[in-house]
Amino acid sequence: MRDVSEIAEWARGLAAAARRVAADPRAPIATAAALAVLAAGQATWVAVSQHAGGTGGLLLSPGWPLGAIVVVLPSLLGTLPLGFLWNRTVAATILICAANFLSLVAFRMLPLAALVAQLIVSYRVGRHGPQLLAGCVALPFLALALAGLAPLRTSSAWPGNTALAILVAALGPAAGCAGAALRSRTEAIQRTAASEAIAETLLEHTARGERARISRELHDVVAHHVSMIAVQAETARLATPGMPLAGAQRLSAIGDTARAALTEMRRLLGVLREDSGDTTAYRQPQPGLAQLGELLDDAREVSGIGARLIVRGWLTSLDPGVELAAYRIVQEALTNARRHAPGAAVDVEMDFADDLLHLRVRDNGPGPPLVQPDQLPAGHGLLGMRERAAAVGGELTTGQAPGGGFLVQATLPIKAEVAG
């Protein structure tokens, strides 16, 4: 197994090196020059061998030195266009195939380097050009093979012309098919990538449109009603003569709370509009455990309840996401207590233990409705608290508190975790 892995690693390294060499802009010229030298040398050697054996064909019997020079010309035409016409695939294919056909018919030879050049251009025309051309240029060689080439038999210095023609007629279309297959695969990959990019773009535009719609709904409906609460509270405080001081303070607190809600909503609307590309949002730091005291003070002023903050253990620096989740859980729990148990006292307990924060919010109100736990309606507030706890890798439970009242209990990690 180790030998197989070493061979595979060696093959991958060789393929990577080949890709680097092929990417060099000078590689086609260098390859064509090397093939031309090999083809010219082999053509000269075959020409001399045929003359010595008395089997010279056209131009080789009389004056063989001049004939040897002439034989070299098709070999050069069958290789050099590979480099000089690298980006003109059709022209290179036609010129190389014609030169090789001439060399095979007139001089009874086809240098191996010229055959390699023809296979390369056949592959490239299947990869980048008209794919039918790779098969068409092989037809003359197929006809030559079917004719048998009886008048053009050669000496033993080089394989028979029929075998060479069959070899070209078979390998040329095969190389073209290989190039066409890679071309189809590349096009399929590009189409898939384009489809995925279009789908992601459409999804992003859809999400932006939905965020813009939500921001408009919040602005036109919710923000309007909250602003009306602030206005009516202020109007009631100023328009009611002889109102007790406590009542005036309550109405003033209602107005302040409504205006604070409007400020928070405008910030949220700014974020939504920024995500949808409409405008730039006004950002401010998110609240954390340091703001819990202010949150409890606001709860006391608004509802007049008794609210305590109890902290146990060593205070530890928490992940910002965990602090935000804890703050929002306490905020929602206080809102629920004010809505469902008005006047009830609330205790907020934080217990720092090891790598966990144990958070408890308990009121002394009437507790949850007297129904089965699985029948208890799940409001948006309780669901939102559970989602916030789960988002940082924690857990949250709610239910009847020992001795009466309602209990919200959360266990949050000190460092935020990715929810599974």
C-alpha positions in Angstrom: 0.0 0.0 0.0 2.9 2.3 0.7 4.4 1.7 -2.7 1.1 2.5 -4.4 0.7 5.7 -2.4 4.2 6.7 -3.3 3.6 6.0 -7.0 0.3 8.0 -6.8 2.1 10.9 -5.1 4.9 10.8 -7.7 2.2 10.8 -10.5 0.5 13.8 -9.0 3.8 15.7 -8.7 4.6 14.8 -12.3 1.1 16.0 -13.5 1.5 19.3 -11.6 5.0 19.8 -13.1 3.5 19.1 -16.6 0.8 21.7 -16.0 3.3 24.3 -14.9 5.4 23.7 -18.0 2.3 23.8 -20.3 1.3 27.1 -18.8 4.6 28.7 -19.8 3.9 30.8 -23.0 7.2 29.6 -24.5 6.2 25.9 -24.1 4.5 25.5 -27.6 7.5 27.0 -29.5 10.0 24.8 -27.5 7.9 21.7 -28.0 7.5 22.3 -31.8 11.2 23.0 -32.1 12.2 19.8 -30.3 9.7 17.7 -32.4 11.1 19.4 -35.6 14.6 18.4 -34.8 13.6 14.8 -34.0 11.5 14.6 -37.1 14.2 16.0 -39.4 16.8 13.7 -38.0 14.6 10.6 -38.4 13.6 11.6 -41.9 17.2 12.0 -42.9 18.2 8.7 -41.4 15.3 6.9 -43.2 16.1 8.6 -46.5 19.8 7.6 -46.3 18.8 4.0 -45.3 16.3 3.7 -48.3 18.9 5.0 -50.7 21.5 2.6 -49.4 19.1 -0.3 -49.8 18.1 0.8 -53.3 14.4 1.3 -52.4 14.3 5.1 -52.8 11.0 6.5 -54.0 10.3 9.9 -55.4 13.3 12.2 -55.4 15.5 9.7 -53.6 16.9 7.5 -56.4 18.6 10.3 -58.4 20.8 12.6 -56.4 20.0 11.4 -52.9 21.6 14.3 -51.0 19.3 16.8 -52.6 16.4 14.3 -52.1 17.2 13.9 -48.4 17.0 17.7 -48.0 13.7 17.8 -49.7 12.4 14.9 -47.5 13.1 17.0 -44.5 10.8 19.8 -45.6 7.5 17.8 -44.9 8.9 16.8 -41.5 9.4 20.5 -40.6 6.0 21.4 -42.0 4.5 18.6 -39.9 5.9 19.9 -36.6 6.8 23.6 -36.6 3.2 24.9 -37.1 2.4 23.4 -33.8 4.3 26.2 -32.1 3.9 29.1 -34.5 0.1 28.5 -35.0 -0.7 27.4 -31.5 -3.6 29.8 -31.1 -4.8 29.1 -34.7 -5.8 25.6 -34.2 -7.7 25.0 -37.4 -4.8 26.3 -39.6 -2.2 24.3 -37.7 -4.3 21.1 -37.9 -4.8 21.3 -41.7 -1.2 22.2 -42.4 0.3 19.5 -40.2 -2.0 16.8 -41.5 -1.4 17.8 -45.1 2.4 17.7 -44.6 2.2 14.3 -42.9 0.0 12.9 -45.7 2.5 14.2 -48.3 5.4 12.7 -46.4 3.6 9.4 -46.2 2.6 9.2 -49.9 5.6 10.9 -51.6 8.4 9.7 -49.4 7.0 6.6 -47.8 7.7 7.8 -44.3 6.1 9.5 -41.3 8.5 10.5 -38.5 7.3 9.7 -35.0 7.7 13.3 -33.9 5.4 14.4 -36.8 2.8 11.8 -35.7 3.0 13.2 -32.1 2.5 16.7 -33.4 -0.6 15.6 -35.4 -2.1 13.9 -32.3 -1.6 17.1 -30.4 -3.3 19.3 -32.9 -6.1 16.7 -33.3 -6.6 16.9 -29.5 -6.5 20.7 -29.6 -9.0 21.0 -32.4 -11.4 18.7 -30.5 -10.8 20.8 -27.3 -11.0 24.3 -28.8 -12.1 24.1 -32.5 -14.7 22.5 -34.7 -14.8 18.9 -33.3 -15.8 17.4 -36.7 -12.4 18.5 -38.2 -10.5 16.0 -36.0 -12.3 13.2 -37.8 -12.2 14.7 -41.3 -8.4 15.1 -41.4 -8.1 11.4 -40.6 -10.1 10.4 -43.7 -7.3 10.7 -46.2 -5.1 8.4 -44.1 -8.0 5.9 -43.8 -8.3 5.9 -47.6 -4.6 5.4 -47.9 -4.8 2.4 -45.5 -7.7 0.9 -47.3 -5.9 1.2 -50.7 -3.2 -1.0 -49.3 -0.3 1.2 -50.6 0.9 -1.8 -52.7 3.1 0.3 -55.1 4.7 2.1 -52.2 6.2 -0.7 -50.1 9.2 0.2 -48.1 12.3 -1.5 -46.8 12.7 -2.8 -43.3 14.2 0.5 -42.2 10.7 1.9 -41.4 7.3 0.3 -40.8 5.0 -0.2 -43.8 3.0 2.8 -45.0 -0.3 0.9 -44.5 0.5 0.4 -40.8 1.4 4.1 -40.4 -1.8 5.2 -42.2 -3.9 2.9 -40.0 -2.2 4.3 -36.9 -2.9 7.9 -37.9 -6.5 7.1 -38.9 -7.1 5.5 -35.6 -5.3 7.7 -33.1 -6.2 11.1 -34.7 -10.0 10.8 -34.1 -9.3 9.3 -30.7 -7.2 12.3 -29.7 -10.0 14.6 -31.0 -12.6 12.7 -29.0 -10.5 13.1 -25.9 -10.3 16.9 -26.4 -14.0 17.1 -27.1 -14.8 15.1 -23.9 -12.6 17.5 -21.8 -14.3 20.4 -23.6 -17.8 19.1 -22.7 -16.7 18.5 -19.1 -15.3 22.0 -18.7 -18.4 23.5 -20.3 -20.6 21.5 -17.9 -18.6 22.6 -14.9 -18.9 26.3 -16.1 -22.6 26.0 -16.6 -23.1 24.5 -13.2 -21.0 27.2 -11.6 -23.0 29.9 -13.5 -26.3 28.3 -12.4 -25.2 28.2 -8.8 -24.0 31.9 -9.0 -27.3 32.9 -10.5 -29.2 31.0 -7.8 -27.2 32.6 -5.0 -27.8 36.0 -6.5 -31.5 35.4 -6.8 -31.6 34.2 -3.2 -29.7 37.2 -2.0 -32.0 39.6 -3.9 -35.0 37.8 -2.5 -33.7 38.0 1.0 -32.9 41.7 0.6 -36.4 42.3 -0.7 -37.9 40.5 2.2 -35.8 42.5 4.7 -36.9 45.7 3.0 -40.5 44.7 3.2 -40.2 43.8 6.9 -38.6 47.2 7.6 -41.4 49.0 5.8 -44.0 47.1 7.8 -42.3 47.9 11.1 -41.9 51.5 10.1 -45.5 52.0 8.8 -47.4 49.9 11.4 -45.5 49.2 14.7 -43.5 52.4 14.9 -46.6 54.4 14.3 -48.5 52.8 17.1 -45.5 53.1 19.5 -45.2 56.8 18.7 -48.9 57.2 19.4 -48.4 55.6 22.8 -45.7 58.1 23.6 -47.8 61.0 22.4 -50.9 59.9 24.2 -49.1 59.3 27.5 -47.6 62.8 27.3 -50.9 64.3 26.4 -52.7 62.6 29.3 -50.1 63.8 31.8 -50.4 67.4 30.6 -54.1 67.5 30.0 -55.3 65.9 33.3 -55.6 68.6 36.0 -54.9 67.6 39.6 -53.2 64.3 38.7 -51.3 62.8 41.6 -47.5 63.0 41.3 -47.2 59.2 41.1 -49.6 59.0 38.2 -47.8 61.8 36.4 -44.5 59.9 36.9 -46.0 56.7 35.6 -47.3 58.5 32.4 -43.9 60.1 32.0 -42.2 56.7 32.3 -44.6 55.3 29.7 -43.7 58.0 27.3 -39.9 57.5 28.0 -40.3 53.8 27.4 -42.2 54.3 24.2 -39.5 56.7 22.9 -36.8 54.3 23.9 -38.6 51.6 22.0 -38.8 53.9 19.0 -35.1 54.6 19.1 -34.3 50.8 19.3 -36.7 50.2 16.4 -35.1 52.9 14.3 -31.7 51.3 14.9 -33.2 47.9 13.9 -34.8 49.4 10.8 -31.4 50.9 9.9 -29.8 47.5 10.0 -32.5 46.0 7.9 -32.3 48.8 5.3 -28.5 48.6 5.2 -28.7 44.9 4.5 -31.2 45.5 1.8 -28.9 48.2 0.2 -31.2 51.1 1.0 -29.2 53.2 3.4 -26.4 53.1 6.0 -27.5 52.0 9.5 -26.6 53.8 12.7 -24.8 51.3 14.8 -24.2 51.3 18.6 -22.7 48.7 21.0 -25.1 45.9 21.9 -26.1 45.7 25.6 -24.5 43.1 27.9 -24.4 42.2 31.6 -23.1 45.6 32.6 -26.4 47.1 31.5 -28.6 44.7 33.7 -28.6 47.3 36.5 -30.1 49.9 34.2 -32.6 47.4 32.9 -33.8 46.6 36.4 -34.0 50.3 37.3 -36.2 50.9 34.3 -38.5 48.0 35.3 -38.9 49.4 38.8 -39.7 52.8 37.5 -42.2 51.6 34.9 -44.1 49.1 36.9 -43.2 49.9 40.5 -42.2 46.3 41.3 -39.5 45.1 43.5 -36.6 43.8 41.4 -33.4 42.4 42.7 -30.1 41.3 41.0 -28.3 38.5 42.8 -24.8 37.6 41.6 -22.8 34.5 42.9 -19.4 33.3 42.0 -16.4 35.0 40.5 -17.3 37.5 37.7 -15.9 36.2 34.5 -15.4 37.9 31.1 -18.1 36.4 28.8 -18.3 36.2 25.0 -20.1 39.2 23.7 -22.7 37.0 22.1 -23.4 35.2 25.4 -23.7 38.6 27.2 -26.2 39.8 24.6 -28.2 36.5 24.9 -28.3 36.8 28.7 -29.4 40.4 28.6 -32.2 39.7 26.1 -33.4 36.7 28.1 -33.6 38.8 31.3 -35.3 41.7 29.3 -38.0 39.3 27.9 -38.5 37.6 31.3 -39.1 41.0 32.9 -41.5 42.0 30.1 -43.4 38.7 30.6 -43.6 39.3 34.4 -44.9 42.8 33.9 -47.5 41.6 31.4 -48.7 38.3 33.1 -48.0 39.1 36.8 -48.4 42.8 37.3 -47.1 44.0 40.7 -45.1 40.8 41.3 -41.6 41.0 42.7 -38.8 39.6 40.4 -35.4 38.2 41.3 -32.7 37.9 38.7 -29.9 35.5 39.8 -26.6 35.0 38.0 -24.4 32.2 39.2 -20.9 31.9 37.6 -19.7 28.4 37.9 -16.7 26.9 36.0 -17.4 27.5 32.3 -21.1 28.1 32.7 -23.4 30.9 33.6 -26.6 29.8 35.4 -29.3 32.5 34.9 -32.6 32.4 36.8 -35.4 34.9 36.6 -38.2 34.3 39.1 -41.4 36.2 40.0 -43.8 35.6 42.9 -46.9 35.9 40.7 -49.6 33.3 40.0 -47.4 31.1 37.9 -48.3 29.5 34.5 -51.9 28.5 33.6 -53.2 25.3 35.1 -52.9 23.2 32.0 -50.8 20.2 31.0 -47.2 21.2 30.1 -47.6 19.9 26.5 -50.7 22.1 26.1 -49.0 25.3 27.3 -49.0 27.8 24.5 -45.6 28.8 23.3 -45.6 32.5 22.7 -43.0 34.4 20.7 -41.3 35.6 23.8 -40.6 32.2 25.2 -39.6 30.8 21.8 -37.3 33.8 21.2 -35.5 33.2 24.6 -35.0 29.5 23.8 -33.6 30.4 20.3 -31.2 32.9 21.8 -29.9 30.4 24.4 -29.5 27.7 21.7 -27.7 30.1 19.4 -24.8 30.3 21.8 -24.8 26.6 22.8 -27.0 26.9 25.9 -30.3 25.7 27.2 -33.4 27.4 28.6 -36.4 26.0 30.5 -39.5 27.7 31.8 -42.3 26.6 34.2 -43.7 26.7 37.7 -41.2 28.0 40.3 -40.9 26.1 43.6 -43.3 27.7 46.1 -45.2 29.5 43.4 -44.6 32.0 40.6 -43.0 31.6 37.2 -39.4 30.6 36.6 -37.1 31.2 33.6 -33.9 29.2 33.9 -31.0 29.3 31.4 -27.6 27.7 31.3 -25.2 29.5 29.0 -21.5 28.7 28.2 -18.9 31.4 29.0 -17.7 31.2 25.4 -20.3 31.0 22.6 -20.6 27.7 20.9 -22.1 26.8 17.5 -25.5 25.3 18.0 -25.8 21.8 16.7 
